[in-house]
Amino acid sequence: MIPFEDWTLHGVWGSPPRFRGPAEAVVVHHSVTNAGSDAKAAARIVEHVIHRRGGFAMIAYSYLLHPDGTVFEGRGSDYRNGANRNDKGGPYANSNTVSVCCIGDYRTDKITQPQQQAFARLMSDLRRDGIITVDAELLAHRDLAYTQCPAGAYEQLLTEPQPEVDIAAVLRYLHYLSEQVAARPLSAAKRSTGDAVKVVQERLEATGHNPGPIDGIFGPKTEAAVESFQRAAELTVDGIVGPATWAALLS
């Protein structure tokens, strides 16, 4: 996390009240500004917009989150959050919440995987440090105010981050399996097993030919599914996965 004093241009220009935690909820916002590629410059734009607007003693948000995964401390745990005024009633207000502003306009922008991961780490750190309660509720700004903020950012942040896939490694492994299939075609008669069989089963299922359990075992159901696929693909129907059937399955 980038400390407030390391990125702010305007600093504290008023007298914000001190934070008295732990907060009972975390409210997600979006800035509706251009995120750009320079995270610090983007955070400063958000701050400048708030400074120019007036009515605040410093940047309103507790934390800011750039698409590259950089987290900026705003009011943090020093000053009470200033972005979560409640217009709809209920238990939450500035005094018992913190705010996280996703830098960007999420009416069109999309939350990135680095943002998802950084947000998850931030929540873990805030719980560990007692800044929020262990069971703090996660809310969208629109839950408290008559606004569409933070557009799609809230749901996207809470989507489970998907692990990055090393495409080059996947292609190398598929090439390795192709060589295995060329040297020793897969069949029920040979009781073939392993990753190559599992790939065949996954591709058969994806193309509408039920191979039974995807277990890496070339049994009678997989053989029947291969024959069905070969028939549909106008290949030699023998229930054996050699180079031609393998290539067709992966195409």
Wavefront OBJ file of the C-alpha trace (Angstrom):
o trace
v 0.000 0.000 0.000
v 1.281 3.472 -0.916
v 1.121 5.702 2.192
v -0.945 8.865 1.879
v 1.994 11.222 2.290
v 3.883 9.492 -0.541
v 1.366 10.336 -3.254
v -0.937 13.190 -2.158
v -0.616 16.644 -3.702
v -3.162 18.440 -1.523
v -2.683 16.657 1.799
v -5.161 17.399 4.583
v -6.652 20.798 3.799
v -9.324 20.824 6.521
v -10.046 19.193 9.859
v -11.417 15.690 9.266
v -12.512 13.761 12.367
v -10.336 10.899 13.551
v -11.171 7.290 12.717
v -12.623 5.255 15.579
v -12.687 1.647 14.445
v -13.161 -1.072 13.853
v -15.493 -0.337 10.942
v -18.511 -2.594 10.517
v -18.772 -2.321 6.732
v -16.667 -1.659 3.644
v -18.327 0.381 0.892
v -17.107 0.153 -2.716
v -17.114 3.244 -4.974
v -15.765 4.133 -8.398
v -14.151 7.443 -9.262
v -15.639 7.981 -12.752
v -12.228 9.342 -13.791
v -9.712 8.040 -16.306
v -7.538 5.346 -14.713
v -4.719 5.585 -17.268
v -1.486 3.624 -16.917
v 0.163 5.850 -14.294
v -1.390 4.772 -10.997
v -0.063 7.659 -8.899
v -1.184 10.247 -11.446
v -4.639 8.627 -11.545
v -4.939 8.762 -7.732
v -3.928 12.423 -7.790
v -6.631 13.182 -10.353
v -9.245 11.690 -8.015
v -7.895 13.780 -5.156
v -7.835 16.948 -7.258
v -11.455 16.476 -8.352
v -12.522 16.188 -4.701
v -10.397 19.158 -3.672
v -11.868 21.315 -6.425
v -15.430 20.223 -5.651
v -15.206 21.469 -2.056
v -17.097 20.246 0.982
v -14.410 17.797 2.104
v -11.448 18.211 4.454
v -9.245 15.840 2.396
v -9.747 13.043 -0.085
v -13.036 11.380 0.855
v -12.047 7.725 0.461
v -10.281 5.486 2.932
v -8.412 3.622 0.180
v -8.069 3.793 -3.600
v -7.496 0.844 -5.903
v -5.931 1.230 -9.362
v -6.435 -1.324 -12.183
v -2.759 -2.320 -11.960
v -3.371 -3.520 -8.389
v -1.753 -0.579 -6.590
v -3.530 0.331 -3.356
v -3.291 3.920 -2.161
v -3.967 4.961 1.410
v -6.468 7.793 1.564
v -7.975 8.560 4.951
v -6.907 5.067 5.975
v -7.168 4.354 9.677
v -6.124 7.882 10.679
v -9.237 9.789 9.629
v -12.905 8.908 9.482
v -14.146 7.907 6.047
v -15.955 10.741 4.269
v -17.600 9.052 1.292
v -20.368 6.936 2.816
v -23.146 9.309 3.801
v -26.312 7.254 4.177
v -29.375 8.692 2.407
v -31.463 5.519 2.590
v -31.447 4.776 6.307
v -29.986 1.756 8.056
v -27.102 1.110 10.409
v -24.171 2.335 8.309
v -22.695 5.817 7.954
v -19.289 7.484 7.652
v -18.647 6.876 11.331
v -18.705 3.075 11.205
v -17.543 2.259 7.669
v -14.505 2.556 5.443
v -14.574 3.197 1.702
v -12.612 1.707 -1.182
v -12.659 3.665 -4.433
v -11.885 1.762 -7.635
v -10.115 4.266 -9.881
v -11.863 4.350 -13.254
v -15.338 4.487 -14.748
v -16.901 1.062 -14.299
v -19.891 1.829 -16.443
v -17.485 0.839 -19.218
v -14.239 -0.242 -17.519
v -13.765 -3.759 -16.172
v -12.193 -4.770 -12.876
v -8.823 -6.400 -13.519
v -7.406 -9.531 -11.952
v -4.697 -7.485 -10.140
v -7.485 -5.345 -8.653
v -9.380 -8.426 -7.473
v -6.268 -9.843 -5.869
v -5.266 -6.515 -4.291
v -8.782 -6.006 -2.922
v -8.760 -9.479 -1.347
v -5.365 -8.750 0.270
v -6.572 -5.361 1.483
v -9.638 -6.898 3.145
v -7.451 -9.514 4.807
v -5.018 -6.863 6.057
v -7.797 -4.618 7.394
v -9.306 -7.530 9.333
v -5.910 -8.584 10.687
v -5.097 -5.064 11.835
v -8.492 -4.535 13.468
v -9.449 -1.688 11.124
v -12.611 -3.557 10.135
v -14.454 -6.248 12.055
v -13.913 -9.865 11.083
v -17.500 -10.039 9.790
v -17.562 -6.572 8.188
v -20.226 -6.343 5.508
v -19.246 -5.505 1.924
v -21.576 -2.970 0.303
v -21.874 -0.961 -2.878
v -22.218 2.829 -2.607
v -25.690 2.495 -4.136
v -26.774 0.512 -1.061
v -26.449 3.710 0.978
v -27.169 6.482 -1.520
v -29.381 7.177 -4.512
v -26.694 6.547 -7.107
v -25.577 3.868 -9.565
v -22.054 3.954 -8.077
v -19.937 1.851 -8.380
v -21.602 0.523 -11.555
v -20.153 -2.948 -12.304
v -17.139 -2.670 -9.995
v -18.780 -4.187 -6.915
v -19.879 -7.496 -8.464
v -16.648 -7.836 -10.431
v -14.486 -7.266 -7.349
v -16.252 -10.061 -5.512
v -15.918 -12.544 -8.371
v -13.365 -15.184 -7.480
v -10.070 -14.253 -9.181
v -9.122 -16.711 -11.884
v -5.551 -17.973 -11.892
v -3.408 -16.765 -14.748
v -2.874 -19.405 -17.430
v 0.548 -19.914 -18.959
v -0.603 -20.417 -22.544
v 2.882 -21.275 -23.787
v 3.220 -24.020 -21.171
v -0.197 -25.436 -22.083
v 0.736 -25.547 -25.771
v 4.056 -27.225 -24.979
v 2.293 -29.886 -22.948
v -0.304 -30.494 -25.652
v 2.541 -30.932 -28.145
v 4.127 -33.464 -25.791
v 0.830 -35.352 -25.542
v 0.466 -35.257 -29.332
v 3.827 -36.967 -29.653
v 2.706 -39.601 -27.167
v -0.492 -40.259 -29.132
v 1.464 -40.495 -32.404
v 3.833 -43.046 -30.887
v 1.124 -45.021 -29.080
v -2.495 -44.399 -30.166
v -5.095 -44.497 -27.413
v -7.659 -47.274 -27.242
v -9.787 -49.375 -24.941
v -8.021 -52.506 -26.143
v -4.702 -51.132 -24.886
v -6.351 -49.934 -21.658
v -4.872 -46.490 -22.237
v -4.800 -44.121 -19.267
v -3.358 -40.735 -18.381
v -3.586 -37.068 -19.265
v -3.932 -37.644 -23.008
v -7.023 -39.768 -22.376
v -8.414 -37.089 -20.076
v -7.920 -34.471 -22.792
v -9.742 -36.736 -25.246
v -12.612 -37.184 -22.793
v -12.875 -33.434 -22.160
v -12.949 -32.684 -25.887
v -15.488 -35.444 -26.547
v -17.774 -34.025 -23.874
v -17.309 -30.496 -25.235
v -18.319 -31.648 -28.714
v -21.431 -33.472 -27.510
v -20.136 -37.041 -27.420
v -20.539 -38.428 -23.898
v -17.384 -40.316 -22.829
v -18.640 -41.136 -19.327
v -16.553 -39.987 -16.348
v -13.584 -37.763 -17.214
v -11.161 -39.939 -15.310
v -8.273 -40.532 -17.731
v -9.305 -44.161 -18.282
v -10.107 -45.265 -21.868
v -13.052 -47.569 -21.217
v -16.043 -48.753 -23.299
v -17.976 -45.463 -22.932
v -14.991 -43.459 -24.121
v -14.510 -45.857 -27.025
v -18.166 -45.462 -28.039
v -17.873 -41.686 -27.793
v -14.727 -41.740 -29.974
v -16.564 -43.793 -32.596
v -19.458 -41.343 -32.494
v -17.061 -38.427 -32.933
v -15.201 -40.143 -35.762
v -18.470 -40.818 -37.555
v -19.521 -37.183 -37.238
v -16.083 -35.964 -38.365
v -16.029 -38.383 -41.333
v -12.920 -40.141 -40.030
v -12.165 -43.861 -40.013
v -14.481 -45.288 -37.342
v -12.334 -47.621 -35.255
v -12.634 -46.215 -31.711
v -8.877 -45.547 -31.640
v -7.410 -42.095 -31.058
v -4.441 -41.741 -33.378
v -2.942 -38.541 -34.798
v -5.870 -37.789 -37.149
v -8.572 -38.185 -34.489
v -6.463 -36.350 -31.907
v -5.947 -33.423 -34.289
v -9.669 -33.309 -35.096
v -10.594 -33.321 -31.407
v -8.257 -30.415 -30.698
v -9.199 -28.342 -33.721
l 1 2 3 4 5 6 7 8 9 10 11 12 13 14 15 16 17 18 19 20 21 22 23 24 25 26 27 28 29 30 31 32 33 34 35 36 37 38 39 40 41 42 43 44 45 46 47 48 49 50 51 52 53 54 55 56 57 58 59 60 61 62 63 64 65 66 67 68 69 70 71 72 73 74 75 76 77 78 79 80 81 82 83 84 85 86 87 88 89 90 91 92 93 94 95 96 97 98 99 100 101 102 103 104 105 106 107 108 109 110 111 112 113 114 115 116 117 118 119 120 121 122 123 124 125 126 127 128 129 130 131 132 133 134 135 136 137 138 139 140 141 142 143 144 145 146 147 148 149 150 151 152 153 154 155 156 157 158 159 160 161 162 163 164 165 166 167 168 169 170 171 172 173 174 175 176 177 178 179 180 181 182 183 184 185 186 187 188 189 190 191 192 193 194 195 196 197 198 199 200 201 202 203 204 205 206 207 208 209 210 211 212 213 214 215 216 217 218 219 220 221 222 223 224 225 226 227 228 229 230 231 232 233 234 235 236 237 238 239 240 241 242 243 244 245 246 247 248 249 250 251
